[in-house]
Structure formats: structure tokens, C-alpha cells
Amino acid sequence: GGGMYSITLNGNCRILPFDSPSTEKYRQAHLEHNPEYPQFIVGEDIVVLCIDVTSARICDVQDQVFKWSAQEGLENGFR
């Protein structure tokens, strides 16, 4: 369902190689969704970060907190 959530992500961050196919794929997808901000997406001094998310805490507007992990899935039935 829809709603407003605050989400804290935990994981590992890595910088993708500047000229890799993955970097170009993510850069193009980011440009398609944010065409008005190429100055933050394209340039010799701009890298693409990839986050491998391992866990998350999801809080809804009623302050209900749900925990998720890549290994265990979702605890206490997120709706």
C-alpha cells in the first residue's frame, strides 16, 4: 500500500569503475529520471556509487518500525 515512510538502509558502498557498462547503465537511468540535473550525473569528476543493501529499518507515520534483512526477509508483516 501507499503511505509515507522513513527508511534507514544499511549495507556496503562501492564506487563503480568510471567506464564500465554498469556505470553507464545506472548513469543513463538516473538521467532519464532526472533530466534537469545532468550536472550531478555526468562529468569526469562524478562517480556512480552502488549500495549493496544488507538490512533496513522502515518506520511508518504511526511510528511502527519494521525490520528487513537480505538474509531473513521482513519481520512482523509489513503491509
mmCIF file of the N, C-alpha and C atoms, coordinates in Angstrom:
data_MODEL
# 
_entry.id   MODEL 
# 
loop_
_atom_site.group_PDB 
_atom_site.id 
_atom_site.type_symbol 
_atom_site.label_atom_id 
_atom_site.label_alt_id 
_atom_site.label_comp_id 
_atom_site.label_asym_id 
_atom_site.label_entity_id 
_atom_site.label_seq_id 
_atom_site.pdbx_PDB_ins_code 
_atom_site.Cartn_x 
_atom_site.Cartn_y 
_atom_site.Cartn_z 
_atom_site.occupancy 
_atom_site.B_iso_or_equiv 
_atom_site.pdbx_formal_charge 
_atom_site.auth_seq_id 
_atom_site.auth_comp_id 
_atom_site.auth_asym_id 
_atom_site.auth_atom_id 
_atom_site.pdbx_PDB_model_num 
ATOM 1   N N  . GLY A 1 1  ? 0.810  -1.192  0.000   1.00 0.00 ? 1  GLY A N  1 
ATOM 2   C CA . GLY A 1 1  ? 0.000  0.000   0.000   1.00 0.00 ? 1  GLY A CA 1 
ATOM 3   C C  . GLY A 1 1  ? 0.842  1.240   0.000   1.00 0.00 ? 1  GLY A C  1 
ATOM 4   N N  . GLY A 1 2  ? 0.181  2.356   -0.252  1.00 0.00 ? 2  GLY A N  1 
ATOM 5   C CA . GLY A 1 2  ? 0.854  3.646   -0.280  1.00 0.00 ? 2  GLY A CA 1 
ATOM 6   C C  . GLY A 1 2  ? 1.008  4.209   1.110   1.00 0.00 ? 2  GLY A C  1 
ATOM 7   N N  . GLY A 1 3  ? 1.751  5.258   1.226   1.00 0.00 ? 3  GLY A N  1 
ATOM 8   C CA . GLY A 1 3  ? 1.948  5.902   2.504   1.00 0.00 ? 3  GLY A CA 1 
ATOM 9   C C  . GLY A 1 3  ? 3.306  6.545   2.581   1.00 0.00 ? 3  GLY A C  1 
ATOM 10  N N  . MET A 1 4  ? 3.555  7.162   3.727   1.00 0.00 ? 4  MET A N  1 
ATOM 11  C CA . MET A 1 4  ? 4.839  7.824   3.927   1.00 0.00 ? 4  MET A CA 1 
ATOM 12  C C  . MET A 1 4  ? 5.671  7.021   4.908   1.00 0.00 ? 4  MET A C  1 
ATOM 13  N N  . TYR A 1 5  ? 6.937  6.833   4.565   1.00 0.00 ? 5  TYR A N  1 
ATOM 14  C CA . TYR A 1 5  ? 7.830  6.027   5.368   1.00 0.00 ? 5  TYR A CA 1 
ATOM 15  C C  . TYR A 1 5  ? 9.191  6.707   5.489   1.00 0.00 ? 5  TYR A C  1 
ATOM 16  N N  . SER A 1 6  ? 9.847  6.456   6.583   1.00 0.00 ? 6  SER A N  1 
ATOM 17  C CA . SER A 1 6  ? 11.240 6.810   6.753   1.00 0.00 ? 6  SER A CA 1 
ATOM 18  C C  . SER A 1 6  ? 12.009 5.495   6.731   1.00 0.00 ? 6  SER A C  1 
ATOM 19  N N  . ILE A 1 7  ? 13.036 5.425   5.898   1.00 0.00 ? 7  ILE A N  1 
ATOM 20  C CA . ILE A 1 7  ? 13.764 4.171   5.732   1.00 0.00 ? 7  ILE A CA 1 
ATOM 21  C C  . ILE A 1 7  ? 15.257 4.404   5.953   1.00 0.00 ? 7  ILE A C  1 
ATOM 22  N N  . THR A 1 8  ? 15.838 3.602   6.818   1.00 0.00 ? 8  THR A N  1 
ATOM 23  C CA . THR A 1 8  ? 17.283 3.613   7.042   1.00 0.00 ? 8  THR A CA 1 
ATOM 24  C C  . THR A 1 8  ? 17.855 2.350   6.418   1.00 0.00 ? 8  THR A C  1 
ATOM 25  N N  . LEU A 1 9  ? 18.782 2.536   5.488   1.00 0.00 ? 9  LEU A N  1 
ATOM 26  C CA . LEU A 1 9  ? 19.401 1.418   4.800   1.00 0.00 ? 9  LEU A CA 1 
ATOM 27  C C  . LEU A 1 9  ? 20.791 1.163   5.367   1.00 0.00 ? 9  LEU A C  1 
ATOM 28  N N  . ASN A 1 10 ? 21.149 -0.091  5.497   1.00 0.00 ? 10 ASN A N  1 
ATOM 29  C CA . ASN A 1 10 ? 22.489 -0.495  5.900   1.00 0.00 ? 10 ASN A CA 1 
ATOM 30  C C  . ASN A 1 10 ? 23.064 -1.386  4.813   1.00 0.00 ? 10 ASN A C  1 
ATOM 31  N N  . GLY A 1 11 ? 24.344 -1.250  4.562   1.00 0.00 ? 11 GLY A N  1 
ATOM 32  C CA . GLY A 1 11 ? 24.957 -2.080  3.543   1.00 0.00 ? 11 GLY A CA 1 
ATOM 33  C C  . GLY A 1 11 ? 26.375 -1.665  3.255   1.00 0.00 ? 11 GLY A C  1 
ATOM 34  N N  . ASN A 1 12 ? 26.829 -2.058  2.098   1.00 0.00 ? 12 ASN A N  1 
ATOM 35  C CA . ASN A 1 12 ? 28.197 -1.779  1.671   1.00 0.00 ? 12 ASN A CA 1 
ATOM 36  C C  . ASN A 1 12 ? 28.165 -0.944  0.402   1.00 0.00 ? 12 ASN A C  1 
ATOM 37  N N  . CYS A 1 13 ? 28.979 0.100   0.398   1.00 0.00 ? 13 CYS A N  1 
ATOM 38  C CA . CYS A 1 13 ? 29.038 1.014   -0.739  1.00 0.00 ? 13 CYS A CA 1 
ATOM 39  C C  . CYS A 1 13 ? 30.325 0.783   -1.515  1.00 0.00 ? 13 CYS A C  1 
ATOM 40  N N  . ARG A 1 14 ? 30.200 0.813   -2.835  1.00 0.00 ? 14 ARG A N  1 
ATOM 41  C CA . ARG A 1 14 ? 31.390 0.699   -3.673  1.00 0.00 ? 14 ARG A CA 1 
ATOM 42  C C  . ARG A 1 14 ? 31.291 1.678   -4.824  1.00 0.00 ? 14 ARG A C  1 
ATOM 43  N N  . ILE A 1 15 ? 32.417 2.151   -5.283  1.00 0.00 ? 15 ILE A N  1 
ATOM 44  C CA . ILE A 1 15 ? 32.480 3.042   -6.432  1.00 0.00 ? 15 ILE A CA 1 
ATOM 45  C C  . ILE A 1 15 ? 32.640 2.178   -7.672  1.00 0.00 ? 15 ILE A C  1 
ATOM 46  N N  . LEU A 1 16 ? 31.734 2.353   -8.632  1.00 0.00 ? 16 LEU A N  1 
ATOM 47  C CA . LEU A 1 16 ? 31.830 1.574   -9.872  1.00 0.00 ? 16 LEU A CA 1 
ATOM 48  C C  . LEU A 1 16 ? 32.921 2.153   -10.763 1.00 0.00 ? 16 LEU A C  1 
ATOM 49  N N  . PRO A 1 17 ? 33.623 1.306   -11.523 1.00 0.00 ? 17 PRO A N  1 
ATOM 50  C CA . PRO A 1 17 ? 34.647 1.806   -12.454 1.00 0.00 ? 17 PRO A CA 1 
ATOM 51  C C  . PRO A 1 17 ? 34.028 2.813   -13.426 1.00 0.00 ? 17 PRO A C  1 
ATOM 52  N N  . PHE A 1 18 ? 34.740 3.887   -13.687 1.00 0.00 ? 18 PHE A N  1 
ATOM 53  C CA . PHE A 1 18 ? 34.193 5.006   -14.458 1.00 0.00 ? 18 PHE A CA 1 
ATOM 54  C C  . PHE A 1 18 ? 33.648 4.589   -15.821 1.00 0.00 ? 18 PHE A C  1 
ATOM 55  N N  . ASP A 1 19 ? 34.323 3.707   -16.516 1.00 0.00 ? 19 ASP A N  1 
ATOM 56  C CA . ASP A 1 19 ? 33.932 3.369   -17.895 1.00 0.00 ? 19 ASP A CA 1 
ATOM 57  C C  . ASP A 1 19 ? 33.283 1.996   -18.036 1.00 0.00 ? 19 ASP A C  1 
ATOM 58  N N  . SER A 1 20 ? 32.737 1.446   -16.955 1.00 0.00 ? 20 SER A N  1 
ATOM 59  C CA . SER A 1 20 ? 32.134 0.115   -17.033 1.00 0.00 ? 20 SER A CA 1 
ATOM 60  C C  . SER A 1 20 ? 30.718 0.177   -17.607 1.00 0.00 ? 20 SER A C  1 
ATOM 61  N N  . PRO A 1 21 ? 30.237 -0.917  -18.195 1.00 0.00 ? 21 PRO A N  1 
ATOM 62  C CA . PRO A 1 21 ? 28.853 -0.957  -18.688 1.00 0.00 ? 21 PRO A CA 1 
ATOM 63  C C  . PRO A 1 21 ? 27.828 -0.705  -17.580 1.00 0.00 ? 21 PRO A C  1 
ATOM 64  N N  . SER A 1 22 ? 28.090 -1.196  -16.375 1.00 0.00 ? 22 SER A N  1 
ATOM 65  C CA . SER A 1 22 ? 27.157 -0.966  -15.262 1.00 0.00 ? 22 SER A CA 1 
ATOM 66  C C  . SER A 1 22 ? 27.061 0.516   -14.933 1.00 0.00 ? 22 SER A C  1 
ATOM 67  N N  . THR A 1 23 ? 28.195 1.189   -14.920 1.00 0.00 ? 23 THR A N  1 
ATOM 68  C CA . THR A 1 23 ? 28.196 2.624   -14.637 1.00 0.00 ? 23 THR A CA 1 
ATOM 69  C C  . THR A 1 23 ? 27.350 3.362   -15.660 1.00 0.00 ? 23 THR A C  1 
ATOM 70  N N  . GLU A 1 24 ? 27.543 3.048   -16.918 1.00 0.00 ? 24 GLU A N  1 
ATOM 71  C CA . GLU A 1 24 ? 26.784 3.726   -17.972 1.00 0.00 ? 24 GLU A CA 1 
ATOM 72  C C  . GLU A 1 24 ? 25.288 3.422   -17.857 1.00 0.00 ? 24 GLU A C  1 
ATOM 73  N N  . LYS A 1 25 ? 24.947 2.187   -17.547 1.00 0.00 ? 25 LYS A N  1 
ATOM 74  C CA . LYS A 1 25 ? 23.536 1.799   -17.392 1.00 0.00 ? 25 LYS A CA 1 
ATOM 75  C C  . LYS A 1 25 ? 22.872 2.614   -16.274 1.00 0.00 ? 25 LYS A C  1 
ATOM 76  N N  . TYR A 1 26 ? 23.523 2.692   -15.118 1.00 0.00 ? 26 TYR A N  1 
ATOM 77  C CA . TYR A 1 26 ? 22.960 3.429   -13.989 1.00 0.00 ? 26 TYR A CA 1 
ATOM 78  C C  . TYR A 1 26 ? 22.931 4.932   -14.255 1.00 0.00 ? 26 TYR A C  1 
ATOM 79  N N  . ARG A 1 27 ? 23.965 5.438   -14.909 1.00 0.00 ? 27 ARG A N  1 
ATOM 80  C CA . ARG A 1 27 ? 24.015 6.867   -15.226 1.00 0.00 ? 27 ARG A CA 1 
ATOM 81  C C  . ARG A 1 27 ? 22.861 7.242   -16.166 1.00 0.00 ? 27 ARG A C  1 
ATOM 82  N N  . GLN A 1 28 ? 22.616 6.412   -17.182 1.00 0.00 ? 28 GLN A N  1 
ATOM 83  C CA . GLN A 1 28 ? 21.530 6.679   -18.128 1.00 0.00 ? 28 GLN A CA 1 
ATOM 84  C C  . GLN A 1 28 ? 20.163 6.607   -17.442 1.00 0.00 ? 28 GLN A C  1 
ATOM 85  N N  . ALA A 1 29 ? 19.980 5.619   -16.584 1.00 0.00 ? 29 ALA A N  1 
ATOM 86  C CA . ALA A 1 29 ? 18.706 5.508   -15.857 1.00 0.00 ? 29 ALA A CA 1 
ATOM 87  C C  . ALA A 1 29 ? 18.487 6.731   -14.969 1.00 0.00 ? 29 ALA A C  1 
ATOM 88  N N  . HIS A 1 30 ? 19.541 7.198   -14.305 1.00 0.00 ? 30 HIS A N  1 
ATOM 89  C CA . HIS A 1 30 ? 19.443 8.371   -13.436 1.00 0.00 ? 30 HIS A CA 1 
ATOM 90  C C  . HIS A 1 30 ? 19.112 9.617   -14.256 1.00 0.00 ? 30 HIS A C  1 
ATOM 91  N N  . LEU A 1 31 ? 19.741 9.751   -15.433 1.00 0.00 ? 31 LEU A N  1 
ATOM 92  C CA . LEU A 1 31 ? 19.451 10.890  -16.316 1.00 0.00 ? 31 LEU A CA 1 
ATOM 93  C C  . LEU A 1 31 ? 18.012 10.870  -16.816 1.00 0.00 ? 31 LEU A C  1 
ATOM 94  N N  . GLU A 1 32 ? 17.494 9.685   -17.137 1.00 0.00 ? 32 GLU A N  1 
ATOM 95  C CA . GLU A 1 32 ? 16.117 9.580   -17.621 1.00 0.00 ? 32 GLU A CA 1 
ATOM 96  C C  . GLU A 1 32 ? 15.122 10.040  -16.560 1.00 0.00 ? 32 GLU A C  1 
ATOM 97  N N  . HIS A 1 33 ? 15.420 9.761   -15.289 1.00 0.00 ? 33 HIS A N  1 
ATOM 98  C CA . HIS A 1 33 ? 14.515 10.134  -14.205 1.00 0.00 ? 33 HIS A CA 1 
ATOM 99  C C  . HIS A 1 33 ? 14.762 11.547  -13.689 1.00 0.00 ? 33 HIS A C  1 
ATOM 100 N N  . ASN A 1 34 ? 15.923 12.119  -14.018 1.00 0.00 ? 34 ASN A N  1 
ATOM 101 C CA . ASN A 1 34 ? 16.302 13.447  -13.526 1.00 0.00 ? 34 ASN A CA 1 
ATOM 102 C C  . ASN A 1 34 ? 16.954 14.269  -14.637 1.00 0.00 ? 34 ASN A C  1 
ATOM 103 N N  . PRO A 1 35 ? 16.246 14.493  -15.754 1.00 0.00 ? 35 PRO A N  1 
ATOM 104 C CA . PRO A 1 35 ? 16.871 15.170  -16.895 1.00 0.00 ? 35 PRO A CA 1 
ATOM 105 C C  . PRO A 1 35 ? 17.279 16.617  -16.612 1.00 0.00 ? 35 PRO A C  1 
ATOM 106 N N  . GLU A 1 36 ? 16.716 17.216  -15.582 1.00 0.00 ? 36 GLU A N  1 
ATOM 107 C CA . GLU A 1 36 ? 17.045 18.611  -15.277 1.00 0.00 ? 36 GLU A CA 1 
ATOM 108 C C  . GLU A 1 36 ? 18.318 18.765  -14.440 1.00 0.00 ? 36 GLU A C  1 
ATOM 109 N N  . TYR A 1 37 ? 18.961 17.653  -14.070 1.00 0.00 ? 37 TYR A N  1 
ATOM 110 C CA . TYR A 1 37 ? 20.151 17.711  -13.217 1.00 0.00 ? 37 TYR A CA 1 
ATOM 111 C C  . TYR A 1 37 ? 21.353 16.960  -13.768 1.00 0.00 ? 37 TYR A C  1 
ATOM 112 N N  . PRO A 1 38 ? 21.695 17.126  -15.035 1.00 0.00 ? 38 PRO A N  1 
ATOM 113 C CA . PRO A 1 38 ? 22.846 16.373  -15.566 1.00 0.00 ? 38 PRO A CA 1 
ATOM 114 C C  . PRO A 1 38 ? 24.164 16.764  -14.901 1.00 0.00 ? 38 PRO A C  1 
ATOM 115 N N  . GLN A 1 39 ? 24.242 17.962  -14.332 1.00 0.00 ? 39 GLN A N  1 
ATOM 116 C CA . GLN A 1 39 ? 25.491 18.406  -13.697 1.00 0.00 ? 39 GLN A CA 1 
ATOM 117 C C  . GLN A 1 39 ? 25.853 17.545  -12.491 1.00 0.00 ? 39 GLN A C  1 
ATOM 118 N N  . PHE A 1 40 ? 24.887 16.801  -11.959 1.00 0.00 ? 40 PHE A N  1 
ATOM 119 C CA . PHE A 1 40 ? 25.158 15.917  -10.826 1.00 0.00 ? 40 PHE A CA 1 
ATOM 120 C C  . PHE A 1 40 ? 25.316 14.456  -11.247 1.00 0.00 ? 40 PHE A C  1 
ATOM 121 N N  . ILE A 1 41 ? 25.168 14.190  -12.547 1.00 0.00 ? 41 ILE A N  1 
ATOM 122 C CA . ILE A 1 41 ? 25.145 12.811  -13.031 1.00 0.00 ? 41 ILE A CA 1 
ATOM 123 C C  . ILE A 1 41 ? 26.269 12.523  -14.021 1.00 0.00 ? 41 ILE A C  1 
ATOM 124 N N  . VAL A 1 42 ? 26.612 13.507  -14.845 1.00 0.00 ? 42 VAL A N  1 
ATOM 125 C CA . VAL A 1 42 ? 27.591 13.318  -15.909 1.00 0.00 ? 42 VAL A CA 1 
ATOM 126 C C  . VAL A 1 42 ? 28.775 14.256  -15.699 1.00 0.00 ? 42 VAL A C  1 
ATOM 127 N N  . GLY A 1 43 ? 29.972 13.737  -15.839 1.00 0.00 ? 43 GLY A N  1 
ATOM 128 C CA . GLY A 1 43 ? 31.171 14.558  -15.740 1.00 0.00 ? 43 GLY A CA 1 
ATOM 129 C C  . GLY A 1 43 ? 32.365 13.710  -15.344 1.00 0.00 ? 43 GLY A C  1 
ATOM 130 N N  . GLU A 1 44 ? 33.565 14.226  -15.645 1.00 0.00 ? 44 GLU A N  1 
ATOM 131 C CA . GLU A 1 44 ? 34.789 13.477  -15.355 1.00 0.00 ? 44 GLU A CA 1 
ATOM 132 C C  . GLU A 1 44 ? 35.020 13.283  -13.866 1.00 0.00 ? 44 GLU A C  1 
ATOM 133 N N  . ASP A 1 45 ? 34.477 14.168  -13.037 1.00 0.00 ? 45 ASP A N  1 
ATOM 134 C CA . ASP A 1 45 ? 34.719 14.080  -11.597 1.00 0.00 ? 45 ASP A CA 1 
ATOM 135 C C  . ASP A 1 45 ? 33.512 13.538  -10.832 1.00 0.00 ? 45 ASP A C  1 
ATOM 136 N N  . ILE A 1 46 ? 32.596 12.868  -11.536 1.00 0.00 ? 46 ILE A N  1 
ATOM 137 C CA . ILE A 1 46 ? 31.392 12.316  -10.909 1.00 0.00 ? 46 ILE A CA 1 
ATOM 138 C C  . ILE A 1 46 ? 31.420 10.796  -11.031 1.00 0.00 ? 46 ILE A C  1 
ATOM 139 N N  . VAL A 1 47 ? 31.322 10.119  -9.901  1.00 0.00 ? 47 VAL A N  1 
ATOM 140 C CA . VAL A 1 47 ? 31.332 8.661   -9.902  1.00 0.00 ? 47 VAL A CA 1 
ATOM 141 C C  . VAL A 1 47 ? 29.933 8.135   -9.592  1.00 0.00 ? 47 VAL A C  1 
ATOM 142 N N  . VAL A 1 48 ? 29.741 6.862   -9.873  1.00 0.00 ? 48 VAL A N  1 
ATOM 143 C CA . VAL A 1 48 ? 28.487 6.183   -9.537  1.00 0.00 ? 48 VAL A CA 1 
ATOM 144 C C  . VAL A 1 48 ? 28.767 5.263   -8.354  1.00 0.00 ? 48 VAL A C  1 
ATOM 145 N N  . LEU A 1 49 ? 27.977 5.443   -7.312  1.00 0.00 ? 49 LEU A N  1 
ATOM 146 C CA . LEU A 1 49 ? 28.089 4.590   -6.132  1.00 0.00 ? 49 LEU A CA 1 
ATOM 147 C C  . LEU A 1 49 ? 27.042 3.492   -6.215  1.00 0.00 ? 49 LEU A C  1 
ATOM 148 N N  . CYS A 1 50 ? 27.414 2.305   -5.849  1.00 0.00 ? 50 CYS A N  1 
ATOM 149 C CA . CYS A 1 50 ? 26.485 1.182   -5.808  1.00 0.00 ? 50 CYS A CA 1 
ATOM 150 C C  . CYS A 1 50 ? 26.403 0.714   -4.366  1.00 0.00 ? 50 CYS A C  1 
ATOM 151 N N  . ILE A 1 51 ? 25.197 0.643   -3.838  1.00 0.00 ? 51 ILE A N  1 
ATOM 152 C CA . ILE A 1 51 ? 24.985 0.210   -2.460  1.00 0.00 ? 51 ILE A CA 1 
ATOM 153 C C  . ILE A 1 51 ? 24.400 -1.197  -2.480  1.00 0.00 ? 51 ILE A C  1 
ATOM 154 N N  . ASP A 1 52 ? 25.092 -2.118  -1.854  1.00 0.00 ? 52 ASP A N  1 
ATOM 155 C CA . ASP A 1 52 ? 24.582 -3.469  -1.671  1.00 0.00 ? 52 ASP A CA 1 
ATOM 156 C C  . ASP A 1 52 ? 23.886 -3.475  -0.310  1.00 0.00 ? 52 ASP A C  1 
ATOM 157 N N  . VAL A 1 53 ? 22.564 -3.357  -0.328  1.00 0.00 ? 53 VAL A N  1 
ATOM 158 C CA . VAL A 1 53 ? 21.788 -3.229  0.905   1.00 0.00 ? 53 VAL A CA 1 
ATOM 159 C C  . VAL A 1 53 ? 21.721 -4.579  1.615   1.00 0.00 ? 53 VAL A C  1 
ATOM 160 N N  . THR A 1 54 ? 22.061 -4.582  2.893   1.00 0.00 ? 54 THR A N  1 
ATOM 161 C CA . THR A 1 54 ? 22.034 -5.811  3.684   1.00 0.00 ? 54 THR A CA 1 
ATOM 162 C C  . THR A 1 54 ? 20.867 -5.824  4.671   1.00 0.00 ? 54 THR A C  1 
ATOM 163 N N  . SER A 1 55 ? 20.429 -4.642  5.105   1.00 0.00 ? 55 SER A N  1 
ATOM 164 C CA . SER A 1 55 ? 19.293 -4.575  6.024   1.00 0.00 ? 55 SER A CA 1 
ATOM 165 C C  . SER A 1 55 ? 18.676 -3.182  5.977   1.00 0.00 ? 55 SER A C  1 
ATOM 166 N N  . ALA A 1 56 ? 17.461 -3.090  6.530   1.00 0.00 ? 56 ALA A N  1 
ATOM 167 C CA . ALA A 1 56 ? 16.760 -1.807  6.554   1.00 0.00 ? 56 ALA A CA 1 
ATOM 168 C C  . ALA A 1 56 ? 15.812 -1.757  7.741   1.00 0.00 ? 56 ALA A C  1 
ATOM 169 N N  . ARG A 1 57 ? 15.552 -0.540  8.193   1.00 0.00 ? 57 ARG A N  1 
ATOM 170 C CA . ARG A 1 57 ? 14.520 -0.281  9.200   1.00 0.00 ? 57 ARG A CA 1 
ATOM 171 C C  . ARG A 1 57 ? 13.532 0.669   8.540   1.00 0.00 ? 57 ARG A C  1 
ATOM 172 N N  . ILE A 1 58 ? 12.274 0.288   8.556   1.00 0.00 ? 58 ILE A N  1 
ATOM 173 C CA . ILE A 1 58 ? 11.215 1.040   7.889   1.00 0.00 ? 58 ILE A CA 1 
ATOM 174 C C  . ILE A 1 58 ? 10.239 1.513   8.951   1.00 0.00 ? 58 ILE A C  1 
ATOM 175 N N  . CYS A 1 59 ? 10.021 2.824   9.015   1.00 0.00 ? 59 CYS A N  1 
ATOM 176 C CA . CYS A 1 59 ? 9.121  3.400   10.013  1.00 0.00 ? 59 CYS A CA 1 
ATOM 177 C C  . CYS A 1 59 ? 7.988  4.116   9.293   1.00 0.00 ? 59 CYS A C  1 
ATOM 178 N N  . ASP A 1 60 ? 6.740  3.822   9.679   1.00 0.00 ? 60 ASP A N  1 
ATOM 179 C CA . ASP A 1 60 ? 5.600  4.483   9.049   1.00 0.00 ? 60 ASP A CA 1 
ATOM 180 C C  . ASP A 1 60 ? 5.164  5.694   9.882   1.00 0.00 ? 60 ASP A C  1 
ATOM 181 N N  . VAL A 1 61 ? 4.118  6.386   9.437   1.00 0.00 ? 61 VAL A N  1 
ATOM 182 C CA . VAL A 1 61 ? 3.671  7.603   10.109  1.00 0.00 ? 61 VAL A CA 1 
ATOM 183 C C  . VAL A 1 61 ? 3.074  7.333   11.487  1.00 0.00 ? 61 VAL A C  1 
ATOM 184 N N  . GLN A 1 62 ? 2.776  6.099   11.800  1.00 0.00 ? 62 GLN A N  1 
ATOM 185 C CA . GLN A 1 62 ? 2.295  5.727   13.143  1.00 0.00 ? 62 GLN A CA 1 
ATOM 186 C C  . GLN A 1 62 ? 3.455  5.265   14.034  1.00 0.00 ? 62 GLN A C  1 
ATOM 187 N N  . ASP A 1 63 ? 4.687  5.500   13.600  1.00 0.00 ? 63 ASP A N  1 
ATOM 188 C CA . ASP A 1 63 ? 5.892  5.094   14.322  1.00 0.00 ? 63 ASP A CA 1 
ATOM 189 C C  . ASP A 1 63 ? 6.013  3.585   14.507  1.00 0.00 ? 63 ASP A C  1 
ATOM 190 N N  . GLN A 1 64 ? 5.403  2.811   13.630  1.00 0.00 ? 64 GLN A N  1 
ATOM 191 C CA . GLN A 1 64 ? 5.605  1.368   13.627  1.00 0.00 ? 64 GLN A CA 1 
ATOM 192 C C  . GLN A 1 64 ? 6.899  1.096   12.867  1.00 0.00 ? 64 GLN A C  1 
ATOM 193 N N  . VAL A 1 65 ? 7.784  0.336   13.485  1.00 0.00 ? 65 VAL A N  1 
ATOM 194 C CA . VAL A 1 65 ? 9.066  0.045   12.858  1.00 0.00 ? 65 VAL A CA 1 
ATOM 195 C C  . VAL A 1 65 ? 9.091  -1.405  12.395  1.00 0.00 ? 65 VAL A C  1 
ATOM 196 N N  . PHE A 1 66 ? 9.487  -1.581  11.154  1.00 0.00 ? 66 PHE A N  1 
ATOM 197 C CA . PHE A 1 66 ? 9.620  -2.902  10.562  1.00 0.00 ? 66 PHE A CA 1 
ATOM 198 C C  . PHE A 1 66 ? 11.079 -3.092  10.208  1.00 0.00 ? 66 PHE A C  1 
ATOM 199 N N  . LYS A 1 67 ? 11.590 -4.283  10.413  1.00 0.00 ? 67 LYS A N  1 
ATOM 200 C CA . LYS A 1 67 ? 12.973 -4.598  10.090  1.00 0.00 ? 67 LYS A CA 1 
ATOM 201 C C  . LYS A 1 67 ? 13.011 -5.567  8.918   1.00 0.00 ? 67 LYS A C  1 
ATOM 202 N N  . TRP A 1 68 ? 13.951 -5.335  8.024   1.00 0.00 ? 68 TRP A N  1 
ATOM 203 C CA . TRP A 1 68 ? 14.163 -6.198  6.872   1.00 0.00 ? 68 TRP A CA 1 
ATOM 204 C C  . TRP A 1 68 ? 15.645 -6.523  6.784   1.00 0.00 ? 68 TRP A C  1 
ATOM 205 N N  . SER A 1 69 ? 15.960 -7.739  6.393   1.00 0.00 ? 69 SER A N  1 
ATOM 206 C CA . SER A 1 69 ? 17.352 -8.088  6.105   1.00 0.00 ? 69 SER A CA 1 
ATOM 207 C C  . SER A 1 69 ? 17.400 -8.950  4.851   1.00 0.00 ? 69 SER A C  1 
ATOM 208 N N  . ALA A 1 70 ? 18.490 -8.873  4.156   1.00 0.00 ? 70 ALA A N  1 
ATOM 209 C CA . ALA A 1 70 ? 18.650 -9.654  2.931   1.00 0.00 ? 70 ALA A CA 1 
ATOM 210 C C  . ALA A 1 70 ? 18.627 -11.144 3.235   1.00 0.00 ? 70 ALA A C  1 
ATOM 211 N N  . GLN A 1 71 ? 19.089 -11.530 4.411   1.00 0.00 ? 71 GLN A N  1 
ATOM 212 C CA . GLN A 1 71 ? 19.130 -12.943 4.772   1.00 0.00 ? 71 GLN A CA 1 
ATOM 213 C C  . GLN A 1 71 ? 17.799 -13.450 5.302   1.00 0.00 ? 71 GLN A C  1 
ATOM 214 N N  . GLU A 1 72 ? 17.092 -12.627 6.070   1.00 0.00 ? 72 GLU A N  1 
ATOM 215 C CA . GLU A 1 72 ? 15.890 -13.094 6.775   1.00 0.00 ? 72 GLU A CA 1 
ATOM 216 C C  . GLU A 1 72 ? 14.580 -12.586 6.191   1.00 0.00 ? 72 GLU A C  1 
ATOM 217 N N  . GLY A 1 73 ? 14.638 -11.593 5.326   1.00 0.00 ? 73 GLY A N  1 
ATOM 218 C CA . GLY A 1 73 ? 13.406 -11.010 4.806   1.00 0.00 ? 73 GLY A CA 1 
ATOM 219 C C  . GLY A 1 73 ? 12.806 -10.029 5.797   1.00 0.00 ? 73 GLY A C  1 
ATOM 220 N N  . LEU A 1 74 ? 11.503 -9.892  5.760   1.00 0.00 ? 74 LEU A N  1 
ATOM 221 C CA . LEU A 1 74 ? 10.801 -8.906  6.571   1.00 0.00 ? 74 LEU A CA 1 
ATOM 222 C C  . LEU A 1 74 ? 10.282 -9.509  7.858   1.00 0.00 ? 74 LEU A C  1 
ATOM 223 N N  . GLU A 1 75 ? 10.509 -8.797  8.952   1.00 0.00 ? 75 GLU A N  1 
ATOM 224 C CA . GLU A 1 75 ? 9.954  -9.205  10.238  1.00 0.00 ? 75 GLU A CA 1 
ATOM 225 C C  . GLU A 1 75 ? 8.600  -8.545  10.419  1.00 0.00 ? 75 GLU A C  1 
ATOM 226 N N  . ASN A 1 76 ? 7.791  -9.060  11.246  1.00 0.00 ? 76 ASN A N  1 
ATOM 227 C CA . ASN A 1 76 ? 6.461  -8.585  11.684  1.00 0.00 ? 76 ASN A CA 1 
ATOM 228 C C  . ASN A 1 76 ? 5.577  -7.997  10.582  1.00 0.00 ? 76 ASN A C  1 
ATOM 229 N N  . GLY A 1 77 ? 5.452  -8.693  9.473   1.00 0.00 ? 77 GLY A N  1 
ATOM 230 C CA . GLY A 1 77 ? 4.449  -8.468  8.444   1.00 0.00 ? 77 GLY A CA 1 
ATOM 231 C C  . GLY A 1 77 ? 4.199  -7.059  7.954   1.00 0.00 ? 77 GLY A C  1 
ATOM 232 N N  . PHE A 1 78 ? 5.106  -6.541  7.173   1.00 0.00 ? 78 PHE A N  1 
ATOM 233 C CA . PHE A 1 78 ? 4.938  -5.223  6.545   1.00 0.00 ? 78 PHE A CA 1 
ATOM 234 C C  . PHE A 1 78 ? 3.757  -5.231  5.605   1.00 0.00 ? 78 PHE A C  1 
ATOM 235 N N  . ARG A 1 79 ? 2.956  -4.185  5.627   1.00 0.00 ? 79 ARG A N  1 
ATOM 236 C CA . ARG A 1 79 ? 1.784  -4.084  4.770   1.00 0.00 ? 79 ARG A CA 1 
ATOM 237 C C  . ARG A 1 79 ? 2.047  -3.183  3.600   1.00 0.00 ? 79 ARG A C  1 
# 
